[in-house]
Amino acid sequence: MNNMTAEHTILNRRAEALADSGEDERYDEYGFLIEDEGTDGDQFDREARSALRRVGGLSTELEDVTEVEYRQLRLEHVVLVGVWTEGTVEDAEANLRELAALAETAGSEVLAGVLQRRTKPDPGTWLGSGKAKELRDIVVAEGADTVIADGELAPSQRRALEDVVKVKVIDRTALILDIFAQHAKSKEGKAQVELAQLQYLLPRLRGWGESMSRQAGGQAAGGQGMGSRGPGETKIELDRRRINSRISKLKRELSGMKTVRDTKRHSRKAGHVPSVAIAGYTNAGKSSILNRLTGAGVLVENQLFATLDPTVRRSQTPDGRPYTLTDTVGFVRELPHQLVEAFRSTLEEVGESDLLLHVVDGSHPDPESQITAVRGVLSDVGATDVKEVIVINKADVADPEVIDRLTRAEKHSVVVSARTGAGFEELLDLIADELPKPDIRVDVLLPYDRGDLVSRVHSEGEVLASEHTADGTRVQAKVTPTLEGELAAYAV
């Protein structure tokens, strides 16, 4: 059990018992019962539930031995576990590999990963009591100190699983919250993450019997008797009150920050500067595309959730029209609802934009599932009415068949490579075509001492005709409402 191999190792005691019984039953390479004619399918479910499937290729052992001593001081050694309820085995393993990438991002070393086939998670220990004991054996054999579940565990399920495996158990939601906490840099980002963590923690507080009690009176008060009795407050109630107070304070702070963000966004709207939002699955290359389009110098790492704080940069179309580009936090499958709520003000940047660049990792084995996950989050924040362009990134390393499949499925798409720069001319032209254009026609005669207005008409509007006369420059153009007001005094 110590060695991780590419093959599936099945912990299937019932299969071994049947092999000794002489019964004429056949099992496939995964240890599942092969149905014969006349079976009703229940046999498959029973045998599938009796097997923990080991998933290969998850080990993250270090190649650079010079880092071993340093990293052993901070790495947690984890075993991943998932409950596979629907879809194919390939989908289930892909989900577990994504969990492994999340664990690595959080600073853990993944030792093993197992899948349990069930029709639905066990309400007690999530895996089932028997499988939880087998998971404990794997944890002991691998020398792990943490188990990460690929799902959101109820407080009772986490406690019950910890009681069996005897090491710390966290779920997918807690892992993602931990990553966000590590990567938040701005004051707003830190406040958003803390709010999400507290909202996650609140229903998971638990007491420890009398040691948690703050009640006064009777024997609990140490026999102090009359005058000492009162309602008191248990420690868990005290913690809950403190957390609720902190949540209220964070919401007030974030509300003030949202006002500042809204003011900036409205000022851009008032100036009729179009906005483009960049959204997509985490690690799809959003920040790389922003850097390529604007030279912003935003942090780029081959890591999940490297960007948490939105970055707004100014750019212009090939014909000189200005617009803003906003890089947003990456999405992920089953993004915790606490984070969606906490980051709602940030994600509203997407809903208020004129154009959405939905970045997709073309080299991912299943990019369609990522597109679905991102659109699900966008729907949650009310950003479904924004004009969307699918930007298929990493074309230099993607499978051409996958690229072809995506372009046929997504008619409004463009293929690029942020690393090589391929496809960016087409992307810039597409942005220029999709952004709203000035549509108010004006015919003005601008004095020669108002060259500033002539320059603005050229930069912010669309010049239809221009003529130099004795009295000034006559310009026929399409402009924005703001610029129309400033030109009204010079109308012909």
MIROVEX-349021 format. One record per residue (C-alpha): x, y, z. Coordinates in steps of 0.25 Angstrom, whole numbers, padded with zeros to 4 digits, always signed. Example, Ala and Ser with C-alpha at 12.3 -4.5 7.8 and 13.67 -1.06 7.14 Angstrom:
<atoms>
+0049-0018+0031 +0055-0004+0029 
</atoms>
This chain:
<atoms>
+0000+0000+0000 +0012+0009+0001 +0016+0009-0014 +0007+0018-0023 +0006+0012-0037 -0001+0015-0049 -0010+0003-0047 -0023+0003-0038 -0021-0004-0025 -0034-0009-0020 -0037-0011-0005 -0048-0021-0007 -0049-0031+0004 -0062-0037-0001 -0056-0040-0015 -0045-0047-0008 -0055-0055+0000 -0063-0059-0012 -0050-0063-0019 -0048-0074-0008 -0063-0078-0008 -0062-0085-0022 -0074-0077-0027 -0073-0075-0042 -0073-0060-0043 -0064-0051-0051 -0058-0037-0048 -0053-0027-0057 -0039-0020-0056 -0044-0010-0045 -0050-0021-0036 -0065-0019-0040 -0074-0030-0043 -0076-0033-0057 -0091-0035-0059 -0096-0047-0066 -0109-0049-0073 -0121-0048-0064 -0115-0039-0053 -0122-0027-0049 -0111-0017-0047 -0111-0017-0032 -0099-0026-0032 -0091-0016-0039 -0095-0005-0028 -0092-0015-0017 -0078-0018-0022 -0075-0004-0026 -0078+0001-0012 -0069-0010-0006 -0057-0004-0013 -0048+0008-0010 -0041+0011-0023 -0027+0016-0022 -0024+0027-0032 -0010+0027-0038 -0001+0039-0042 -0004+0048-0031 +0009+0047-0023 +0016+0060-0022 +0030+0055-0017 +0040+0066-0019 +0050+0065-0030 +0060+0075-0025 +0066+0069-0013 +0072+0083-0008 +0058+0087-0004 +0055+0075+0004 +0059+0079+0018 +0053+0093+0016 +0039+0088+0011 +0038+0077+0021 +0037+0087+0032 +0024+0093+0026 +0017+0083+0017 +0006+0075+0022 +0005+0060+0017 -0009+0058+0011 -0017+0046+0006 -0029+0050-0003 -0042+0043-0003 -0054+0045-0012 -0068+0039-0013 -0071+0036-0027 -0087+0036-0029 -0089+0039-0044 -0081+0041-0057 -0070+0032-0062 -0057+0028-0055 -0049+0037-0063 -0058+0049-0058 -0056+0044-0044 -0041+0043-0045 -0040+0057-0052 -0047+0063-0040 -0038+0056-0031 -0026+0061-0039 -0031+0075-0038 -0032+0074-0023 -0018+0069-0023 -0014+0082-0030 -0022+0090-0020 -0015+0083-0009 -0001+0086-0015 -0005+0100-0016 -0008+0101-0001 +0006+0095+0002 +0003+0081+0004 +0010+0068-0001 +0000+0058-0007 +0003+0044-0003 -0009+0036-0009 -0023+0037-0014 -0035+0028-0013 -0049+0028-0019 -0061+0021-0012 -0072+0017-0022 -0086+0020-0015 -0100+0024-0020 -0099+0035-0010 -0090+0039+0002 -0092+0033+0015 -0099+0042+0025 -0091+0037+0036 -0076+0037+0032 -0078+0041+0017 -0070+0029+0013 -0077+0018+0021 -0072+0012+0034 -0064+0001+0028 -0058+0009+0017 -0054+0019+0027 -0046+0009+0035 -0039+0004+0022 -0036+0019+0019 -0030+0019+0033 -0021+0008+0029 -0016+0015+0017 -0013+0028+0025 -0005+0019+0034 +0003+0012+0023 +0006+0025+0016 +0010+0033+0028 -0001+0044+0025 -0005+0055+0036 -0017+0060+0028 -0029+0055+0020 -0035+0064+0009 -0049+0060+0005 -0053+0064-0009 -0067+0070-0005 -0073+0079+0006 -0075+0071+0019 -0085+0073+0029 -0079+0077+0043 -0084+0063+0048 -0078+0056+0036 -0065+0062+0038 -0064+0059+0053 -0069+0045+0051 -0058+0043+0040 -0047+0049+0049 -0051+0040+0060 -0049+0028+0051 -0036+0032+0043 -0030+0039+0056 -0024+0050+0047 -0029+0064+0043 -0040+0064+0033 -0043+0076+0024 -0052+0077+0012 -0051+0084-0001 -0057+0096+0003 -0048+0098+0015 -0036+0095+0006 -0040+0106-0004 -0042+0116+0007 -0028+0113+0012 -0023+0116-0002 -0030+0129-0003 -0025+0133+0011 -0011+0131+0007 -0012+0139-0006 -0020+0151-0002 -0012+0163-0002 -0021+0175-0002 -0029+0180+0009 -0042+0177+0002 -0037+0163-0002 -0033+0160+0012 -0046+0164+0018 -0054+0156+0007 -0046+0144+0010 -0048+0146+0025 -0063+0148+0024 -0064+0135+0016 -0056+0127+0026 -0064+0132+0038 -0077+0129+0030 -0072+0115+0028 -0067+0113+0042 -0080+0118+0049 -0088+0105+0048 -0076+0097+0051 -0073+0101+0065 -0074+0090+0075 -0073+0089+0090 -0065+0080+0099 -0075+0077+0110 -0073+0083+0124 -0059+0089+0120 -0066+0099+0111 -0077+0103+0121 -0078+0117+0126 -0091+0115+0133 -0092+0119+0147 -0101+0114+0159 -0102+0101+0167 -0091+0090+0166 -0086+0096+0153 -0083+0109+0161 -0073+0101+0170 -0084+0101+0181 -0084+0116+0183 -0099+0115+0185 -0108+0127+0186 -0105+0140+0179 -0096+0133+0168 -0107+0127+0160 -0109+0133+0146 -0112+0130+0132 -0097+0131+0128 -0091+0128+0115 -0085+0116+0109 -0072+0117+0102 -0078+0112+0089 -0088+0123+0091 -0077+0133+0094 -0070+0129+0081 -0082+0130+0073 -0085+0144+0078 -0071+0148+0075 -0071+0142+0061 -0085+0149+0058 -0080+0162+0063 -0067+0161+0054 -0076+0157+0042 -0085+0169+0044 -0072+0178+0044 -0066+0172+0032 -0079+0174+0024 -0079+0188+0028 -0065+0190+0024 -0067+0183+0010 -0080+0191+0008 -0071+0204+0009 -0061+0198+0000 -0072+0194-0010 -0076+0209-0010 -0062+0213-0014 -0062+0202-0025 -0076+0207-0030 -0071+0221-0030 -0059+0218-0039 -0067+0209-0048 -0078+0220-0050 -0068+0231-0053 -0063+0222-0064 -0077+0220-0069 -0079+0235-0068 -0067+0237-0077 -0073+0226-0086 -0060+0218-0085 -0064+0203-0090 -0060+0192-0080 -0055+0178-0083 -0055+0168-0072 -0046+0155-0072 -0052+0143-0065 -0050+0128-0066 -0045+0116-0059 -0034+0117-0049 -0020+0116-0056 -0026+0117-0070 -0016+0129-0073 -0025+0141-0070 -0014+0150-0064 -0004+0146-0075 -0014+0151-0085 -0016+0164-0078 -0001+0166-0078 +0000+0163-0092 -0011+0172-0096 -0007+0184-0087 +0007+0181-0081 +0001+0182-0067 +0012+0174-0060 +0002+0166-0052 +0007+0154-0044 +0007+0141-0053 +0009+0128-0047 +0006+0113-0051 -0003+0112-0039 -0017+0112-0035 -0023+0125-0030 -0010+0133-0032 -0019+0145-0035 -0030+0149-0024 -0030+0164-0025 -0036+0170-0037 -0027+0178-0046 -0032+0189-0055 -0023+0194-0066 -0026+0204-0078 -0024+0200-0092 -0028+0204-0106 -0033+0198-0119 -0025+0198-0131 -0033+0210-0136 -0030+0218-0123 -0043+0216-0115 -0039+0215-0100 -0045+0204-0091 -0042+0197-0078 -0038+0183-0076 -0042+0176-0062 -0035+0163-0058 -0044+0156-0048 -0042+0144-0038 -0042+0130-0044 -0053+0121-0043 -0053+0106-0040 -0063+0094-0039 -0072+0095-0027 -0067+0109-0023 -0071+0110-0008 -0084+0119-0007 -0077+0126+0004 -0067+0131-0005 -0077+0135-0016 -0084+0143-0006 -0072+0150+0000 -0066+0153-0014 -0079+0158-0020 -0075+0172-0020 -0063+0169-0028 -0070+0159-0037 -0080+0170-0040 -0069+0176-0049 -0072+0165-0059 -0087+0168-0059 -0085+0183-0061 -0075+0181-0073 -0078+0183-0088 -0071+0171-0092 -0066+0158-0085 -0054+0150-0089 -0056+0136-0084 -0042+0130-0084 -0042+0115-0085 -0030+0106-0084 -0029+0099-0097 -0019+0089-0092 -0028+0084-0081 -0033+0069-0083 -0048+0074-0081 -0049+0089-0084 -0064+0088-0086 -0066+0085-0071 -0058+0097-0068 -0067+0106-0077 -0079+0100-0070 -0074+0103-0056 -0070+0117-0060 -0084+0120-0066 -0090+0115-0053 -0083+0125-0044 -0086+0136-0054 -0101+0132-0053 -0100+0133-0038 -0095+0147-0038 -0104+0152-0049 -0094+0153-0061 -0102+0145-0071 -0106+0157-0080 -0092+0162-0083 -0087+0159-0098 -0077+0147-0097 -0065+0143-0105 -0058+0130-0102 -0043+0132-0102 -0036+0118-0104 -0023+0120-0098 -0010+0111-0098 -0012+0108-0112 +0003+0105-0113 +0002+0093-0104 -0013+0089-0107 -0018+0077-0115 -0022+0082-0128 -0034+0073-0128 -0039+0079-0114 -0037+0093-0121 -0045+0089-0133 -0056+0083-0124 -0057+0096-0115 -0057+0105-0127 -0068+0097-0134 -0076+0097-0121 -0074+0112-0117 -0077+0120-0130 -0072+0133-0123 -0058+0129-0120 -0043+0132-0123 -0031+0124-0121 -0018+0130-0115 -0005+0127-0107 -0002+0137-0097 +0012+0131-0096 +0016+0132-0111 +0006+0144-0115 -0001+0136-0126 -0015+0140-0129 -0014+0153-0121 -0016+0162-0133 -0029+0155-0136 -0033+0156-0122 -0031+0171-0122 -0039+0173-0135 -0050+0165-0128 -0050+0174-0116 -0051+0186-0125 -0062+0181-0133 -0070+0176-0120 -0068+0189-0112 -0079+0199-0113 -0076+0211-0122 -0080+0226-0122 -0093+0227-0129 -0097+0242-0128 -0094+0250-0141 -0089+0264-0139 -0085+0274-0149 -0076+0285-0143 -0067+0296-0146 -0055+0297-0136 -0047+0309-0135 -0032+0307-0136 -0029+0310-0122 -0038+0298-0118 -0028+0287-0123 -0031+0280-0110 -0046+0277-0115 -0041+0273-0129 -0031+0263-0122 -0042+0257-0113 -0052+0256-0125 -0041+0247-0132 -0038+0239-0119 -0052+0237-0113 -0060+0238-0126 -0061+0233-0140 -0057+0244-0150 -0066+0244-0163 -0060+0256-0170 -0050+0267-0166 -0047+0280-0173 -0038+0292-0170 -0045+0306-0173 -0042+0320-0170 -0050+0320-0157 -0045+0307-0152 -0046+0292-0154 -0060+0286-0158 -0062+0272-0153 -0073+0263-0156 -0072+0251-0146 -0079+0241-0137 -0077+0244-0122 -0081+0240-0108 -0092+0247-0101 -0082+0254-0092 -0074+0259-0103 -0086+0264-0110 -0089+0273-0099 -0076+0279-0100 -0077+0281-0115 -0091+0287-0115 -0086+0301-0114 -0078+0299-0128 -0090+0292-0135 -0091+0297-0150 
</atoms>
